[in-house]
């Protein structure tokens, strides 16, 4: 039977021990650095950090903001062997809110955002950086609940236009901004770790990508694992200006497949591994995953925050997960970001302590103290877990939210 204990008057901890270990059957997906959804996630988080850096440096605090509704609308391109070009720009829809002033001093929100957007694409997809159409949909509207009375202006109307940082309620007490859920689990199985490594290998800076300039970053992997056999569908684009012919394209795909088998031999020793690459290719018709930029964002595909990898970097439908888009949220009190990170960290600590599987679900109530979730559900495979140690780890994790904010602002945490 689950055991329930009260940490504070507001927070109830439920500990369920002896749960069944996750089945060995695994379905897992990961989207690479050039995938439109990953681009949207990483850009939104970069905007949050840049805005936070500016307001901390200028005013001494992170001012209210959120860029977690950012979207990318794909452009258009022409692709041919040995060449290519952009023919229509990628639209960047910067949707969200940000305080435009503090104490009467203007904050250059659009200038900060535009500089970061252009720098981001110059680093991630240089071919796109001169083909951007940035639309600013940034407001400073107050949240619901600010009722005007004859007594004066409600505090809530000052959230996005503070007279000074003393108007920031979170400097006195951090309250949850929403009723939401954070989820974490540990440990990963070998196949889940393999999927993360493989996608990073082909979409990031690795010996393989440095040696093969044609390798694009819009990598996507869907994998199935039954404990003995890995079955993988993988998409890896090639950059057209580095591919002179169909024959060269096909030779490059053989190089990718050989690298897949090499990595599987290292990370999944003894297992059978099957790989299917760029399943939509029809070589005889020259229908190939050949791109100018290395990403489908060049040709009509869209990217939206929250549609890609979860906070732990994976999409795992057979594991507990939620659909919060954590990237771009305010790092001070947005539970959709903080509770997911905290739950993941707590799950890892519980796994290390019990040497078993751990799941953590943290549920907030809007307006309640951030460090006092409404419910915390801890599920452990270890039947003899020491309840006092579990509760101590929970309490320790709840006390770390200010540090978590500092890590997020300083780029010490990489989401997805």
C-alpha positions in Angstrom: 0.0 0.0 0.0 1.3 3.5 -0.7 2.3 5.5 2.3 1.2 9.1 2.6 3.0 11.7 4.8 2.6 15.4 5.2 5.7 17.5 4.6 3.9 20.8 5.3 0.3 21.8 5.7 0.2 22.3 1.9 2.3 19.4 0.7 1.5 15.7 0.8 4.1 13.1 -0.1 2.9 9.7 -1.4 5.6 6.9 -1.4 4.7 3.8 -3.3 7.4 1.1 -3.0 7.7 -2.3 -4.6 6.3 -1.2 -7.9 6.9 -3.4 -10.9 10.1 -2.6 -12.8 9.5 -1.1 -16.3 9.1 -3.7 -19.0 12.2 -4.3 -21.2 10.2 -3.3 -24.3 11.2 0.3 -25.2 9.9 2.8 -27.7 12.0 6.0 -27.8 12.4 9.0 -30.1 14.9 11.8 -30.2 15.0 14.9 -32.4 18.4 16.3 -33.3 19.9 19.8 -33.1 18.6 20.8 -36.6 15.1 19.5 -36.2 12.6 22.4 -36.3 11.0 21.5 -32.9 14.5 21.4 -31.3 15.4 24.7 -32.9 12.2 26.2 -31.5 12.9 24.8 -28.0 16.6 25.9 -27.9 15.9 29.4 -29.3 13.1 30.0 -26.8 15.4 29.0 -24.0 18.2 31.2 -25.3 15.8 34.2 -25.4 14.8 33.6 -21.8 18.4 33.5 -20.7 19.4 36.6 -22.7 16.5 38.6 -21.2 17.3 37.3 -17.8 21.0 38.2 -18.1 20.1 41.7 -19.1 17.6 42.4 -16.3 19.9 40.8 -13.7 22.8 42.9 -14.8 20.8 46.1 -15.1 18.3 45.8 -12.2 19.5 42.9 -10.0 16.7 40.5 -10.7 15.1 38.3 -13.4 12.0 40.3 -14.5 8.8 38.7 -15.6 8.8 37.1 -19.0 8.0 34.0 -21.0 8.9 33.0 -24.6 7.6 29.4 -24.5 5.0 29.9 -27.3 7.7 30.6 -29.9 7.2 29.1 -33.3 9.2 28.7 -36.5 7.5 28.6 -39.9 9.6 27.0 -42.6 10.9 28.9 -45.6 11.5 27.6 -49.2 14.6 26.4 -51.0 15.9 25.1 -54.3 18.1 22.1 -54.1 20.3 20.5 -56.7 23.4 18.3 -56.7 26.4 20.4 -55.8 24.3 23.6 -55.2 21.2 25.1 -53.6 19.7 28.3 -52.2 17.0 29.8 -50.0 14.1 31.2 -52.0 11.9 32.3 -49.1 12.8 33.2 -45.5 12.1 31.3 -42.3 9.6 33.1 -40.2 10.4 33.4 -36.5 7.2 34.1 -34.5 8.4 35.4 -31.1 5.2 34.9 -29.0 5.2 35.7 -25.4 5.4 38.4 -22.7 8.2 40.4 -21.2 8.4 43.4 -18.9 9.3 46.4 -21.2 10.3 48.7 -18.3 11.5 48.8 -14.7 11.4 51.9 -12.6 10.7 54.0 -15.7 13.7 52.7 -17.5 13.0 51.1 -20.9 14.3 47.5 -21.6 15.2 47.0 -25.2 13.3 43.8 -25.5 13.0 43.6 -29.3 16.7 44.5 -29.7 17.7 41.7 -27.3 15.5 39.2 -29.0 16.6 40.1 -32.6 20.3 39.9 -31.7 19.8 36.5 -30.1 17.7 35.1 -32.9 20.3 36.1 -35.5 23.2 34.8 -33.4 21.4 31.5 -32.8 20.8 30.8 -36.5 24.3 32.0 -37.4 25.6 29.3 -35.1 23.1 26.5 -35.7 22.1 26.9 -39.4 24.4 29.6 -41.0 22.7 29.2 -44.4 19.5 30.5 -42.8 20.9 33.4 -40.9 20.5 35.9 -43.8 17.0 34.6 -44.6 14.9 35.3 -41.5 11.7 37.2 -41.1 11.2 37.9 -37.3 7.7 38.8 -36.1 7.5 40.2 -32.6 4.3 39.2 -30.8 5.5 40.2 -27.3 3.1 41.9 -24.9 3.2 43.0 -21.3 -0.4 42.3 -20.4 -1.2 41.2 -16.9 -2.6 37.8 -16.0 -6.3 37.4 -15.1 -7.3 38.5 -11.6 -6.2 42.1 -11.4 -9.5 43.8 -10.4 -9.5 47.6 -10.4 -11.0 49.2 -7.3 -11.1 52.7 -5.8 -8.2 51.7 -3.4 -5.6 51.9 -6.1 -3.7 49.7 -8.7 -3.6 45.9 -7.9 -0.1 44.6 -7.5 -0.7 42.1 -10.4 -0.8 45.0 -12.9 2.8 45.9 -12.0 4.2 42.4 -12.7 5.2 43.5 -16.2 5.9 47.1 -15.3 7.5 47.2 -11.8 8.3 50.4 -10.2 11.4 48.6 -8.9 12.4 45.0 -8.2 10.7 45.4 -4.9 7.4 45.0 -6.8 8.5 41.4 -7.7 6.5 39.3 -5.3 8.9 36.3 -5.8 11.7 38.3 -4.0 9.6 37.7 -0.8 8.1 34.4 -1.6 8.1 32.2 -4.7 4.6 31.1 -5.7 3.7 28.6 -8.4 2.5 30.4 -11.5 0.2 27.5 -12.6 -1.4 24.3 -11.6 0.8 21.8 -13.5 2.8 18.6 -13.3 6.5 17.8 -13.4 7.6 14.2 -14.1 11.0 12.4 -13.9 12.3 8.9 -13.9 15.5 7.0 -13.6 17.6 5.1 -14.7 17.7 5.0 -18.5 18.2 1.6 -20.0 21.1 1.1 -22.4 19.0 1.6 -25.5 17.7 4.9 -24.3 21.2 6.1 -23.7 22.2 4.8 -27.1 19.5 6.7 -28.9 20.6 10.0 -27.2 24.2 9.4 -28.1 23.5 8.4 -31.7 21.4 11.5 -32.5 23.9 13.7 -30.9 26.7 12.0 -32.9 25.0 12.8 -36.2 23.5 16.2 -35.5 26.1 17.8 -33.3 29.9 18.3 -33.5 31.5 14.9 -33.6 34.4 13.3 -35.4 31.9 12.0 -38.0 30.3 15.3 -38.8 33.6 17.2 -38.8 34.9 14.6 -41.3 31.7 14.7 -43.5 30.6 18.2 -44.3 27.6 16.9 -46.1 26.0 15.6 -42.9 23.0 17.8 -41.9 21.7 18.4 -38.4 18.0 17.7 -38.8 18.3 14.1 -37.5 15.4 12.1 -36.1 15.4 8.7 -34.6 12.6 6.3 -33.7 13.7 3.1 -32.0 12.3 -0.1 -30.7 14.1 -2.4 -28.2 13.0 -5.7 -26.7 16.1 -6.3 -24.6 17.8 -8.3 -27.2 17.2 -6.6 -30.6 17.2 -3.0 -31.6 15.2 -1.8 -34.6 15.8 1.8 -35.6 14.4 4.1 -38.2 16.7 7.0 -38.7 16.6 10.2 -40.8 19.9 12.0 -41.5 19.8 14.8 -44.2 22.7 15.6 -46.5 23.7 19.1 -47.6 23.3 19.5 -51.3 26.4 21.7 -52.1 28.6 18.9 -50.7 26.9 16.1 -52.7 27.7 16.1 -56.4 25.5 13.3 -57.6 23.0 10.6 -56.7 25.9 8.1 -56.6 27.6 10.2 -54.0 24.5 10.6 -52.0 24.0 6.8 -51.8 27.7 6.3 -50.9 27.2 8.7 -48.0 24.2 6.8 -46.8 26.4 3.7 -46.6 28.9 5.6 -44.5 26.0 6.6 -42.1 24.8 3.0 -41.8 28.3 1.7 -41.2 28.7 4.3 -38.4 25.4 3.2 -36.9 26.5 -0.4 -36.7 29.9 0.7 -35.3 28.1 2.6 -32.5 25.7 -0.2 -31.8 28.6 -2.6 -31.4 30.1 -0.3 -28.8 27.0 0.6 -26.9 24.8 -2.5 -27.3 27.3 -5.3 -27.3 25.8 -8.7 -28.2 22.5 -7.2 -29.4 21.2 -7.5 -32.9 20.7 -4.0 -34.4 18.8 -3.2 -37.6 18.8 0.3 -39.1 16.5 1.8 -41.8 17.8 5.2 -43.1 15.8 7.9 -44.8 12.8 5.6 -45.4 11.1 8.0 -47.8 14.0 8.1 -50.3 13.3 6.9 -53.8 16.7 7.1 -55.4 15.7 6.2 -59.0 13.4 9.3 -58.9 16.0 11.5 -57.1 13.6 11.9 -54.2 16.2 12.1 -51.5 16.7 13.7 -48.1 18.9 16.3 -49.7 18.7 19.8 -48.3 20.5 23.1 -48.7 20.8 23.9 -45.0 20.7 20.4 -43.4 17.3 21.1 -42.0 13.7 20.8 -43.2 13.0 24.2 -41.7 14.3 25.5 -45.1 11.3 23.9 -47.0 8.0 24.5 -45.3 8.4 22.4 -42.1 7.5 24.1 -38.8 8.9 24.0 -35.3 7.0 24.8 -32.1 8.1 24.8 -28.5 7.1 21.7 -26.5 6.6 19.4 -29.5 10.1 17.9 -29.3 12.3 16.2 -26.7 11.3 16.3 -23.1 13.5 17.9 -20.4 15.6 14.6 -20.2 16.2 14.8 -24.0 14.0 11.9 -25.0 10.4 11.2 -26.1 9.4 8.0 -24.3 5.7 7.0 -24.6 6.1 3.9 -22.5 7.6 5.9 -19.6 5.9 8.5 -17.5 6.0 11.9 -19.2 4.0 15.0 -19.6 3.6 17.5 -22.4 4.9 20.7 -20.8 7.0 22.9 -23.1 9.7 23.8 -20.6 11.9 25.9 -22.9 11.5 29.7 -22.7 9.5 29.7 -19.5 10.5 32.1 -16.7 13.2 30.3 -14.6 12.1 31.8 -11.3 8.6 30.4 -10.7 7.3 28.7 -13.8 6.5 25.2 -12.6 6.3 23.7 -16.1 10.0 24.2 -16.2 11.2 23.9 -12.6 9.1 20.9 -11.5 10.2 18.8 -14.5 13.9 19.5 -13.8 13.4 19.0 -10.0 11.5 15.7 -10.6 14.2 14.4 -12.9 16.9 15.2 -10.4 15.0 13.7 -7.5 14.4 10.5 -9.5 18.1 10.1 -10.2 18.9 10.6 -6.5 16.3 8.1 -5.5 17.7 5.6 -8.0 21.2 6.1 -6.7 20.0 5.6 -3.1 17.8 2.6 -3.6 19.6 1.0 -6.6 16.2 0.5 -8.2 13.8 2.3 -10.6 12.3 5.6 -9.5 9.5 7.7 -10.8 8.6 11.2 -9.4 5.5 13.3 -10.1 5.3 16.8 -8.6 2.0 18.6 -8.9 1.6 22.3 -8.2 -1.3 24.5 -7.3 -1.3 28.0 -8.7 -0.6 30.6 -6.1 0.8 28.1 -3.6 4.5 28.2 -2.5 6.8 26.9 -5.2 8.6 24.7 -2.6 5.4 23.3 -1.3 3.8 21.3 -4.1 0.2 20.1 -3.6 1.2 16.5 -4.2 4.4 14.6 -4.7 4.1 11.0 -5.8 7.3 8.9 -5.5 7.2 5.3 -7.0 10.1 3.0 -6.3 10.8 -0.6 -7.4 12.7 -1.2 -4.2 10.3 -2.7 -1.7 12.6 -2.0 1.3 13.4 1.6 0.6 13.9 3.6 3.8 11.1 6.1 4.0 13.1 8.6 6.1 15.8 8.7 3.5 13.3 9.2 0.7 11.6 12.0 2.6 15.0 13.7 3.3 15.8 13.6 -0.5 12.5 15.1 -1.3 13.0 17.9 1.2 16.5 18.5 -0.1 15.2 18.8 -3.7 12.4 21.2 -2.7 15.0 23.5 -1.1 17.0 23.9 -4.3 14.7 26.0 -6.4 16.7 29.3 -6.0 19.9 27.4 -7.0 18.0 25.8 -10.0 17.0 29.3 -11.2 20.7 30.4 -11.0 21.8 27.4 -13.0 19.2 28.0 -15.7 20.1 31.7 -16.0 23.8 30.9 -16.2 23.2 28.2 -18.9 24.2 25.5 -16.5 21.3 23.3 -17.5 20.7 22.1 -21.1 17.0 21.4 -21.7 16.1 18.7 -24.3 
